[in-house]
Amino acid sequence: MAGSKEEINNITNLEANRIIEIYNQCRRAEKQAQKTVVIQNQIPPQVAAAPQTDIVEQIKKLSELKELGILTEDEFNNKKKELLAKL
């Protein structure tokens, strides 16, 4: 809980440092998530409503992956349908 303190006994410095690092990673991730929400809420409607170019670019990239043999024809077609449905 915010502002609370806990005491942990009988752990090594290495374990304590690992716990602190995990805690700090969680805090950074939480702060980043909060920033992302703020940024998304600040996107002007005309920008948010114009994902068409992005979808076309994604389909082009998927096509390249298909040509390289990374995606099968079915995988490509399914993902393309999914993206086109967003237009």
C-alpha positions as CSV (number, residue, x, y, z in Angstrom):
1,M,0.0,0.0,0.0
2,A,1.2,3.5,-0.6
3,G,3.1,4.9,2.3
4,S,3.2,1.7,4.2
5,K,6.4,0.0,5.3
6,E,7.1,-3.6,5.7
7,E,10.1,-5.4,7.3
8,I,11.5,-8.5,5.7
9,N,13.9,-10.6,7.7
10,N,16.4,-13.3,6.8
11,I,17.1,-12.6,3.2
12,T,20.4,-12.0,1.5
13,N,21.4,-8.7,0.0
14,L,21.2,-10.3,-3.5
15,E,17.6,-11.3,-2.8
16,A,16.7,-7.9,-1.3
17,N,18.2,-6.1,-4.3
18,R,16.2,-8.4,-6.7
19,I,13.0,-7.6,-4.8
20,I,13.7,-3.9,-5.0
21,E,14.5,-4.1,-8.7
22,I,11.2,-6.0,-9.4
23,Y,9.3,-3.3,-7.3
24,N,11.0,-0.5,-9.3
25,Q,10.1,-2.2,-12.6
26,C,6.5,-2.5,-11.6
27,R,6.4,1.2,-10.6
28,R,8.0,2.2,-13.9
29,A,5.5,0.1,-15.8
30,E,2.6,1.6,-13.9
31,K,3.9,5.2,-14.6
32,Q,4.3,4.4,-18.3
33,A,0.8,3.0,-18.5
34,Q,-0.6,6.1,-16.9
35,K,1.3,8.3,-19.4
36,T,0.0,6.2,-22.3
37,V,-3.6,6.7,-21.1
38,V,-3.0,10.5,-20.9
39,I,-1.4,10.6,-24.3
40,Q,-4.2,8.5,-25.9
41,N,-6.8,10.9,-24.4
42,Q,-5.0,13.8,-25.9
43,I,-5.0,12.5,-29.5
44,P,-7.1,14.9,-31.7
45,P,-10.2,13.1,-33.2
46,Q,-9.1,13.7,-36.8
47,V,-5.8,11.8,-36.0
48,A,-7.5,9.0,-34.1
49,A,-10.0,8.6,-36.9
50,A,-7.4,8.2,-39.7
51,P,-5.9,4.7,-39.2
52,Q,-6.5,3.9,-42.9
53,T,-2.9,4.6,-43.9
54,D,-1.6,2.5,-41.0
55,I,-3.8,-0.4,-42.0
56,V,-2.6,-0.3,-45.6
57,E,1.0,-0.2,-44.3
58,Q,0.3,-3.2,-42.1
59,I,-1.1,-5.2,-45.0
60,K,1.9,-4.3,-47.1
61,K,4.2,-5.6,-44.3
62,L,2.1,-8.8,-43.9
63,S,2.4,-9.3,-47.7
64,E,6.2,-9.1,-47.4
65,L,6.1,-11.6,-44.5
66,K,4.1,-13.9,-46.7
67,E,6.5,-13.6,-49.6
68,L,9.4,-14.4,-47.3
69,G,7.5,-17.6,-46.2
70,I,7.0,-16.4,-42.6
71,L,3.2,-16.3,-43.0
72,T,1.1,-18.8,-44.8
73,E,-1.4,-17.8,-47.4
74,D,-4.2,-18.5,-44.9
75,E,-2.6,-16.5,-42.1
76,F,-2.1,-13.6,-44.4
77,N,-5.7,-13.7,-45.7
78,N,-7.1,-14.0,-42.2
79,K,-5.1,-11.0,-40.9
80,K,-5.8,-9.0,-44.0
81,K,-9.6,-9.6,-43.5
82,E,-9.3,-8.5,-39.9
83,L,-7.5,-5.3,-40.8
84,L,-9.8,-4.4,-43.7
85,A,-12.8,-4.8,-41.3
86,K,-11.4,-1.9,-39.3
87,L,-11.7,0.4,-42.3
